[in-house]
């Protein structure tokens, strides 16, 4: 994950969406894998922790309309 984050450092702007557990996951009707809310939460936490640890500047984008509008 550290290498993945550092690979994006040449970009001037990174967006990191923040998981909103109240929103359903958008899985295709023919998805061949299950849904794991706990795993989804862990990935979200780890991603934001990694961005902070690597001191990579990024914009947090939440599910609020105001946050999405600012990201656009």
Biopython code that builds the backbone (N, CA, C, O; Angstrom):
import numpy as np
from Bio.PDB.StructureBuilder import StructureBuilder

atoms = [
    (1, "UNK", "N", (0.826, -1.186, 0.000)),
    (1, "UNK", "CA", (0.000, 0.000, 0.000)),
    (1, "UNK", "C", (0.875, 1.257, 0.000)),
    (1, "UNK", "O", (0.534, 2.253, -0.638)),
    (2, "UNK", "N", (1.996, 1.208, 0.713)),
    (2, "UNK", "CA", (2.869, 2.385, 0.738)),
    (2, "UNK", "C", (3.386, 2.700, -0.665)),
    (2, "UNK", "O", (3.424, 3.862, -1.071)),
    (3, "UNK", "N", (3.782, 1.664, -1.403)),
    (3, "UNK", "CA", (4.267, 1.889, -2.765)),
    (3, "UNK", "C", (3.161, 2.442, -3.661)),
    (3, "UNK", "O", (3.406, 3.299, -4.510)),
    (4, "UNK", "N", (1.953, 1.946, -3.464)),
    (4, "UNK", "CA", (0.822, 2.439, -4.250)),
    (4, "UNK", "C", (0.578, 3.923, -3.974)),
    (4, "UNK", "O", (0.362, 4.707, -4.898)),
    (5, "UNK", "N", (0.614, 4.294, -2.707)),
    (5, "UNK", "CA", (0.399, 5.704, -2.356)),
    (5, "UNK", "C", (1.521, 6.576, -2.906)),
    (5, "UNK", "O", (1.265, 7.644, -3.461)),
    (6, "UNK", "N", (2.742, 6.131, -2.758)),
    (6, "UNK", "CA", (3.870, 6.927, -3.244)),
    (6, "UNK", "C", (3.898, 7.015, -4.766)),
    (6, "UNK", "O", (4.444, 7.973, -5.314)),
    (7, "UNK", "N", (3.328, 6.051, -5.447)),
    (7, "UNK", "CA", (3.284, 6.089, -6.910)),
    (7, "UNK", "C", (2.427, 7.247, -7.400)),
    (7, "UNK", "O", (2.556, 7.684, -8.543)),
    (8, "UNK", "N", (1.556, 7.738, -6.534)),
    (8, "UNK", "CA", (0.661, 8.825, -6.927)),
    (8, "UNK", "C", (1.164, 10.194, -6.486)),
    (8, "UNK", "O", (0.466, 11.192, -6.668)),
    (9, "UNK", "N", (2.357, 10.259, -5.912)),
    (9, "UNK", "CA", (2.872, 11.546, -5.444)),
    (9, "UNK", "C", (3.147, 12.542, -6.558)),
    (9, "UNK", "O", (3.132, 13.742, -6.283)),
    (10, "UNK", "N", (3.400, 12.126, -7.813)),
    (10, "UNK", "CA", (3.598, 13.142, -8.849)),
    (10, "UNK", "C", (2.342, 13.969, -9.142)),
    (10, "UNK", "O", (2.433, 15.056, -9.711)),
    (11, "UNK", "N", (1.182, 13.459, -8.757)),
    (11, "UNK", "CA", (-0.054, 14.196, -9.017)),
    (11, "UNK", "C", (-0.168, 15.391, -8.072)),
    (11, "UNK", "O", (0.213, 15.306, -6.905)),
    (12, "UNK", "N", (-0.683, 16.477, -8.574)),
    (12, "UNK", "CA", (-0.831, 17.684, -7.765)),
    (12, "UNK", "C", (-2.010, 17.585, -6.802)),
    (12, "UNK", "O", (-2.070, 18.309, -5.809)),
    (13, "UNK", "N", (-2.945, 16.685, -7.101)),
    (13, "UNK", "CA", (-4.153, 16.604, -6.290)),
    (13, "UNK", "C", (-4.617, 15.162, -6.173)),
    (13, "UNK", "O", (-4.807, 14.475, -7.176)),
    (14, "UNK", "N", (-4.798, 14.711, -4.938)),
    (14, "UNK", "CA", (-5.336, 13.377, -4.678)),
    (14, "UNK", "C", (-6.662, 13.525, -3.942)),
    (14, "UNK", "O", (-6.790, 14.343, -3.031)),
    (15, "UNK", "N", (-7.632, 12.735, -4.341)),
    (15, "UNK", "CA", (-8.905, 12.665, -3.639)),
    (15, "UNK", "C", (-8.983, 11.323, -2.932)),
    (15, "UNK", "O", (-8.611, 10.297, -3.502)),
    (16, "UNK", "N", (-9.458, 11.323, -1.707)),
    (16, "UNK", "CA", (-9.669, 10.086, -0.971)),
    (16, "UNK", "C", (-11.098, 10.113, -0.434)),
    (16, "UNK", "O", (-11.438, 10.913, 0.437)),
    (17, "UNK", "N", (-11.913, 9.229, -0.968)),
    (17, "UNK", "CA", (-13.291, 9.175, -0.496)),
    (17, "UNK", "C", (-13.333, 8.575, 0.903)),
    (17, "UNK", "O", (-12.514, 7.723, 1.251)),
    (18, "UNK", "N", (-14.284, 9.023, 1.692)),
    (18, "UNK", "CA", (-14.467, 8.542, 3.049)),
    (18, "UNK", "C", (-15.680, 7.627, 3.052)),
    (18, "UNK", "O", (-16.758, 8.011, 2.597)),
    (19, "UNK", "N", (-15.505, 6.440, 3.557)),
    (19, "UNK", "CA", (-16.587, 5.459, 3.583)),
    (19, "UNK", "C", (-17.759, 5.960, 4.432)),
    (19, "UNK", "O", (-17.575, 6.440, 5.551)),
    (20, "UNK", "N", (-18.934, 5.841, 3.888)),
    (20, "UNK", "CA", (-20.159, 6.116, 4.627)),
    (20, "UNK", "C", (-20.882, 4.782, 4.761)),
    (20, "UNK", "O", (-21.539, 4.336, 3.820)),
    (21, "UNK", "N", (-20.765, 4.135, 5.936)),
    (21, "UNK", "CA", (-21.352, 2.806, 6.096)),
    (21, "UNK", "C", (-22.872, 2.774, 5.959)),
    (21, "UNK", "O", (-23.460, 1.704, 5.810)),
    (22, "UNK", "N", (-23.505, 3.940, 6.010)),
    (22, "UNK", "CA", (-24.961, 3.961, 5.862)),
    (22, "UNK", "C", (-25.384, 3.819, 4.400)),
    (22, "UNK", "O", (-26.547, 3.537, 4.111)),
    (23, "UNK", "N", (-24.441, 4.015, 3.483)),
    (23, "UNK", "CA", (-24.754, 3.862, 2.060)),
    (23, "UNK", "C", (-24.466, 2.424, 1.627)),
    (23, "UNK", "O", (-23.473, 1.835, 2.055)),
    (24, "UNK", "N", (-25.319, 1.865, 0.792)),
    (24, "UNK", "CA", (-25.085, 0.488, 0.341)),
    (24, "UNK", "C", (-23.924, 0.420, -0.648)),
    (24, "UNK", "O", (-23.644, 1.372, -1.377)),
    (25, "UNK", "N", (-23.269, -0.714, -0.651)),
    (25, "UNK", "CA", (-22.211, -0.945, -1.647)),
    (25, "UNK", "C", (-22.887, -1.159, -2.997)),
    (25, "UNK", "O", (-23.943, -1.785, -3.082)),
    (26, "UNK", "N", (-22.282, -0.646, -4.024)),
    (26, "UNK", "CA", (-22.833, -0.782, -5.376)),
    (26, "UNK", "C", (-22.185, -1.982, -6.052)),
    (26, "UNK", "O", (-21.150, -1.855, -6.706)),
    (27, "UNK", "N", (-22.789, -3.123, -5.892)),
    (27, "UNK", "CA", (-22.274, -4.340, -6.506)),
    (27, "UNK", "C", (-23.094, -4.674, -7.739)),
    (27, "UNK", "O", (-24.315, -4.522, -7.735)),
    (28, "UNK", "N", (-22.435, -5.125, -8.787)),
    (28, "UNK", "CA", (-23.198, -5.523, -9.974)),
    (28, "UNK", "C", (-24.083, -6.727, -9.660)),
    (28, "UNK", "O", (-23.773, -7.522, -8.772)),
    (29, "UNK", "N", (-25.168, -6.851, -10.383)),
    (29, "UNK", "CA", (-26.117, -7.947, -10.159)),
    (29, "UNK", "C", (-25.451, -9.310, -10.310)),
    (29, "UNK", "O", (-25.852, -10.270, -9.652)),
    (30, "UNK", "N", (-24.439, -9.404, -11.169)),
    (30, "UNK", "CA", (-23.774, -10.688, -11.402)),
    (30, "UNK", "C", (-22.465, -10.817, -10.621)),
    (30, "UNK", "O", (-21.583, -11.576, -11.020)),
    (31, "UNK", "N", (-22.329, -10.081, -9.508)),
    (31, "UNK", "CA", (-21.099, -10.136, -8.708)),
    (31, "UNK", "C", (-20.840, -11.561, -8.229)),
    (31, "UNK", "O", (-21.750, -12.248, -7.764)),
    (32, "UNK", "N", (-19.599, -11.989, -8.349)),
    (32, "UNK", "CA", (-19.238, -13.352, -7.971)),
    (32, "UNK", "C", (-18.600, -13.413, -6.584)),
    (32, "UNK", "O", (-18.117, -14.465, -6.166)),
    (33, "UNK", "N", (-18.598, -12.299, -5.882)),
    (33, "UNK", "CA", (-18.022, -12.279, -4.543)),
    (33, "UNK", "C", (-19.035, -11.718, -3.566)),
    (33, "UNK", "O", (-19.990, -11.045, -3.955)),
    (34, "UNK", "N", (-18.818, -12.000, -2.310)),
    (34, "UNK", "CA", (-19.728, -11.512, -1.282)),
    (34, "UNK", "C", (-19.393, -10.102, -0.858)),
    (34, "UNK", "O", (-18.453, -9.496, -1.373)),
    (35, "UNK", "N", (-20.144, -9.589, 0.060)),
    (35, "UNK", "CA", (-19.959, -8.240, 0.579)),
    (35, "UNK", "C", (-19.532, -8.344, 2.029)),
    (35, "UNK", "O", (-20.175, -9.040, 2.816)),
    (36, "UNK", "N", (-18.464, -7.668, 2.390)),
    (36, "UNK", "CA", (-17.949, -7.718, 3.752)),
    (36, "UNK", "C", (-17.804, -6.289, 4.273)),
    (36, "UNK", "O", (-16.832, -5.603, 3.956)),
    (37, "UNK", "N", (-18.763, -5.852, 5.063)),
    (37, "UNK", "CA", (-18.766, -4.477, 5.580)),
    (37, "UNK", "C", (-17.555, -4.214, 6.464)),
    (37, "UNK", "O", (-17.003, -3.114, 6.441)),
    (38, "UNK", "N", (-17.139, -5.195, 7.235)),
    (38, "UNK", "CA", (-15.976, -5.027, 8.107)),
    (38, "UNK", "C", (-14.706, -4.792, 7.313)),
    (38, "UNK", "O", (-13.899, -3.927, 7.653)),
    (39, "UNK", "N", (-14.536, -5.565, 6.257)),
    (39, "UNK", "CA", (-13.361, -5.403, 5.390)),
    (39, "UNK", "C", (-13.372, -4.026, 4.731)),
    (39, "UNK", "O", (-12.342, -3.358, 4.644)),
    (40, "UNK", "N", (-14.525, -3.621, 4.278)),
    (40, "UNK", "CA", (-14.681, -2.307, 3.634)),
    (40, "UNK", "C", (-14.261, -1.188, 4.594)),
    (40, "UNK", "O", (-13.588, -0.241, 4.187)),
    (41, "UNK", "N", (-14.656, -1.297, 5.859)),
    (41, "UNK", "CA", (-14.306, -0.307, 6.884)),
    (41, "UNK", "C", (-12.800, -0.309, 7.147)),
    (41, "UNK", "O", (-12.189, 0.753, 7.267)),
    (42, "UNK", "N", (-12.203, -1.497, 7.235)),
    (42, "UNK", "CA", (-10.759, -1.593, 7.466)),
    (42, "UNK", "C", (-9.956, -0.982, 6.327)),
    (42, "UNK", "O", (-8.953, -0.311, 6.570)),
    (43, "UNK", "N", (-10.379, -1.204, 5.098)),
    (43, "UNK", "CA", (-9.681, -0.622, 3.940)),
    (43, "UNK", "C", (-9.750, 0.899, 4.006)),
    (43, "UNK", "O", (-8.755, 1.576, 3.749)),
    (44, "UNK", "N", (-10.907, 1.435, 4.344)),
    (44, "UNK", "CA", (-11.070, 2.880, 4.454)),
    (44, "UNK", "C", (-10.136, 3.446, 5.521)),
    (44, "UNK", "O", (-9.436, 4.429, 5.274)),
    (45, "UNK", "N", (-10.123, 2.841, 6.688)),
    (45, "UNK", "CA", (-9.275, 3.317, 7.782)),
    (45, "UNK", "C", (-7.795, 3.229, 7.410)),
    (45, "UNK", "O", (-7.034, 4.169, 7.639)),
    (46, "UNK", "N", (-7.400, 2.108, 6.843)),
    (46, "UNK", "CA", (-5.995, 1.907, 6.495)),
    (46, "UNK", "C", (-5.546, 2.886, 5.411)),
    (46, "UNK", "O", (-4.435, 3.413, 5.473)),
    (47, "UNK", "N", (-6.388, 3.125, 4.437)),
    (47, "UNK", "CA", (-6.038, 4.053, 3.358)),
    (47, "UNK", "C", (-5.775, 5.451, 3.898)),
    (47, "UNK", "O", (-4.773, 6.071, 3.539)),
    (48, "UNK", "N", (-6.648, 5.954, 4.744)),
    (48, "UNK", "CA", (-6.471, 7.303, 5.288)),
    (48, "UNK", "C", (-5.282, 7.366, 6.240)),
    (48, "UNK", "O", (-4.581, 8.377, 6.288)),
    (49, "UNK", "N", (-5.047, 6.295, 6.999)),
    (49, "UNK", "CA", (-3.888, 6.244, 7.881)),
    (49, "UNK", "C", (-2.596, 6.286, 7.058)),
    (49, "UNK", "O", (-1.648, 6.983, 7.420)),
    (50, "UNK", "N", (-2.566, 5.554, 5.974)),
    (50, "UNK", "CA", (-1.392, 5.518, 5.105)),
    (50, "UNK", "C", (-1.120, 6.892, 4.492)),
    (50, "UNK", "O", (0.028, 7.336, 4.450)),
    (51, "UNK", "N", (-2.150, 7.553, 4.025)),
    (51, "UNK", "CA", (-1.973, 8.889, 3.451)),
    (51, "UNK", "C", (-1.401, 9.857, 4.486)),
    (51, "UNK", "O", (-0.554, 10.688, 4.158)),
    (52, "UNK", "N", (-1.857, 9.750, 5.725)),
    (52, "UNK", "CA", (-1.321, 10.611, 6.788)),
    (52, "UNK", "C", (0.128, 10.246, 7.102)),
    (52, "UNK", "O", (0.973, 11.132, 7.225)),
    (53, "UNK", "N", (0.422, 8.954, 7.231)),
    (53, "UNK", "CA", (1.783, 8.502, 7.545)),
    (53, "UNK", "C", (2.785, 8.956, 6.491)),
    (53, "UNK", "O", (3.900, 9.356, 6.823)),
    (54, "UNK", "N", (2.395, 8.897, 5.240)),
    (54, "UNK", "CA", (3.289, 9.283, 4.154)),
    (54, "UNK", "C", (3.291, 10.792, 3.917)),
    (54, "UNK", "O", (4.008, 11.294, 3.052)),
    (55, "UNK", "N", (2.482, 11.504, 4.694)),
    (55, "UNK", "CA", (2.371, 12.966, 4.585)),
    (55, "UNK", "C", (2.031, 13.398, 3.162)),
    (55, "UNK", "O", (2.543, 14.400, 2.662)),
    (56, "UNK", "N", (1.161, 12.626, 2.522)),
    (56, "UNK", "CA", (0.723, 12.971, 1.173)),
    (56, "UNK", "C", (-0.482, 13.908, 1.276)),
    (56, "UNK", "O", (-1.463, 13.589, 1.948)),
    (57, "UNK", "N", (-0.410, 15.043, 0.623)),
    (57, "UNK", "CA", (-1.561, 15.942, 0.667)),
    (57, "UNK", "C", (-2.721, 15.346, -0.136)),
    (57, "UNK", "O", (-2.542, 14.888, -1.264)),
    (58, "UNK", "N", (-3.884, 15.361, 0.454)),
    (58, "UNK", "CA", (-5.061, 14.827, -0.225)),
    (58, "UNK", "C", (-6.307, 15.526, 0.273)),
    (58, "UNK", "O", (-6.312, 16.148, 1.336)),
    (59, "UNK", "N", (-7.348, 15.414, -0.503)),
    (59, "UNK", "CA", (-8.638, 16.007, -0.165)),
    (59, "UNK", "C", (-9.581, 14.878, 0.226)),
    (59, "UNK", "O", (-9.812, 13.951, -0.551)),
    (60, "UNK", "N", (-10.124, 14.965, 1.438)),
    (60, "UNK", "CA", (-11.111, 13.982, 1.889)),
    (60, "UNK", "C", (-12.452, 14.341, 1.264)),
    (60, "UNK", "O", (-12.901, 15.484, 1.348)),
    (61, "UNK", "N", (-13.079, 13.369, 0.645)),
    (61, "UNK", "CA", (-14.394, 13.583, 0.029)),
    (61, "UNK", "C", (-15.395, 12.671, 0.736)),
    (61, "UNK", "O", (-15.308, 11.446, 0.658)),
    (62, "UNK", "N", (-16.335, 13.293, 1.421)),
    (62, "UNK", "CA", (-17.364, 12.535, 2.121)),
    (62, "UNK", "C", (-18.598, 12.404, 1.231)),
    (62, "UNK", "O", (-18.609, 12.877, 0.094)),
    (63, "UNK", "N", (-19.613, 11.771, 1.752)),
    (63, "UNK", "CA", (-20.835, 11.577, 0.976)),
    (63, "UNK", "C", (-21.768, 12.782, 1.031)),
    (63, "UNK", "O", (-22.832, 12.771, 0.414)),
    (64, "UNK", "N", (-21.375, 13.818, 1.765)),
    (64, "UNK", "CA", (-22.246, 15.005, 1.839)),
    (64, "UNK", "C", (-22.243, 15.738, 0.500)),
    (64, "UNK", "O", (-21.252, 15.721, -0.231)),
    (65, "UNK", "N", (-23.343, 16.368, 0.199)),
    (65, "UNK", "CA", (-23.450, 17.120, -1.052)),
    (65, "UNK", "C", (-22.410, 18.233, -1.123)),
    (65, "UNK", "O", (-21.833, 18.484, -2.181)),
    (66, "UNK", "N", (-22.172, 18.899, 0.006)),
    (66, "UNK", "CA", (-21.197, 19.999, 0.024)),
    (66, "UNK", "C", (-19.794, 19.493, -0.282)),
    (66, "UNK", "O", (-19.059, 20.125, -1.041)),
    (67, "UNK", "N", (-19.416, 18.360, 0.300)),
    (67, "UNK", "CA", (-18.089, 17.806, 0.063)),
    (67, "UNK", "C", (-17.921, 17.376, -1.389)),
    (67, "UNK", "O", (-16.884, 17.625, -2.003)),
    (68, "UNK", "N", (-18.944, 16.731, -1.929)),
    (68, "UNK", "CA", (-18.873, 16.308, -3.340)),
    (68, "UNK", "C", (-18.794, 17.516, -4.266)),
    (68, "UNK", "O", (-18.069, 17.489, -5.260)),
    (69, "UNK", "N", (-19.530, 18.569, -3.949)),
    (69, "UNK", "CA", (-19.499, 19.775, -4.781)),
    (69, "UNK", "C", (-18.123, 20.426, -4.744)),
    (69, "UNK", "O", (-17.638, 20.906, -5.768)),
    (70, "UNK", "N", (-17.492, 20.448, -3.580)),
    (70, "UNK", "CA", (-16.154, 21.020, -3.476)),
    (70, "UNK", "C", (-15.133, 20.206, -4.269)),
    (70, "UNK", "O", (-14.186, 20.757, -4.830)),
    (71, "UNK", "N", (-15.333, 18.906, -4.308)),
    (71, "UNK", "CA", (-14.403, 18.036, -5.043)),
    (71, "UNK", "C", (-14.499, 18.256, -6.541)),
    (71, "UNK", "O", (-13.525, 18.076, -7.271)),
    (72, "UNK", "N", (-15.679, 18.646, -6.991)),
    (72, "UNK", "CA", (-15.863, 18.872, -8.425)),
    (72, "UNK", "C", (-15.290, 20.211, -8.762)),
    (72, "UNK", "O", (-15.327, 20.624, -9.921)),
]
sb = StructureBuilder()
sb.init_structure("model")
sb.init_model(0)
sb.init_chain("A")
sb.init_seg("    ")
for serial, (resi, resn, name, xyz) in enumerate(atoms, 1):
    if name == "N":
        sb.init_residue(resn, " ", resi, " ")
    sb.init_atom(name, np.array(xyz, "f"), 0.0, 1.0, " ", f" {name:<3s}", serial, name[0])
structure = sb.get_structure()
